């Protein structure tokens, strides 16, 4: 027998609950969830946390300029992440540049526009 609800639940609340239940319970998953709030939308659009090992968070950046900038901002970012995560869980950032994907906004080698 099912429970009777006086009114339907909002879809957003149900999806958020399902997302939380299905998300992996790892430090990387937690960081990925709080990343936009910790660094802001501008940085989050250009850099994503992609790996974590022994407190070192690997952040993949869209360009080397972003990797250099985040290296300079690393102490502040680590502090904000640890405050958001409630503990000293991230020790440092390692910022890397992700090579562009062939064919995405670029012609293939040997081809001209």
NORVENMO-V390969 format. One record per residue. N is the residue number from 0. RES is the residue in one small letter. D_CENTER is the distance of its C-alpha to the mean C-alpha in Angstrom with 1 decimal. Layout:
n: [N,N]
res: [RES,RES]
d_center: [D_CENTER,D_CENTER]
//
This chain:
n: [0,1,2,3,4,5,6,7,8,9,10,11,12,13,14,15,16,17,18,19,20,21,22,23,24,25,26,27,28,29,30,31,32,33,34,35,36,37,38,39,40,41,42,43,44,45,46,47,48,49,50,51,52,53,54,55,56,57,58,59,60,61,62,63,64,65,66,67,68,69,70,71,72,73,74,75,76,77,78,79,80,81,82,83,84,85,86,87,88,89,90,91,92,93,94,95,96,97,98,99,100,101,102,103,104,105,106,107,108,109,110,111,112]
res: [x,x,x,x,x,x,x,x,x,x,x,x,x,x,x,x,x,x,x,x,x,x,x,x,x,x,x,x,x,x,x,x,x,x,x,x,x,x,x,x,x,x,x,x,x,x,x,x,x,x,x,x,x,x,x,x,x,x,x,x,x,x,x,x,x,x,x,x,x,x,x,x,x,x,x,x,x,x,x,x,x,x,x,x,x,x,x,x,x,x,x,x,x,x,x,x,x,x,x,x,x,x,x,x,x,x,x,x,x,x,x,x,x]
d_center: [41.2,38.2,37.6,38.7,36.2,37.9,35.2,32.2,28.7,26.2,24.1,20.8,21.6,22.4,19.2,17.0,19.3,19.1,15.3,15.4,18.3,16.8,13.4,13.7,14.7,12.9,11.4,8.4,8.1,8.8,6.3,3.4,6.3,7.2,4.8,6.8,9.8,9.8,9.6,10.9,10.8,12.4,10.1,6.9,9.3,10.2,7.5,4.4,4.5,7.1,9.8,11.4,15.2,17.6,15.3,14.2,10.5,10.3,8.2,9.4,10.9,13.1,16.1,17.8,18.3,14.7,14.5,17.7,16.8,13.7,16.2,18.5,16.1,14.8,17.2,16.3,12.5,13.3,15.8,13.8,11.1,14.3,16.0,13.4,13.4,17.2,18.1,18.0,15.6,13.7,16.6,15.2,12.8,13.7,12.8,13.9,14.8,14.3,17.8,18.5,19.2,23.0,24.4,21.6,23.2,25.3,28.7,29.1,31.1,34.7,34.3,34.9,34.2]
//
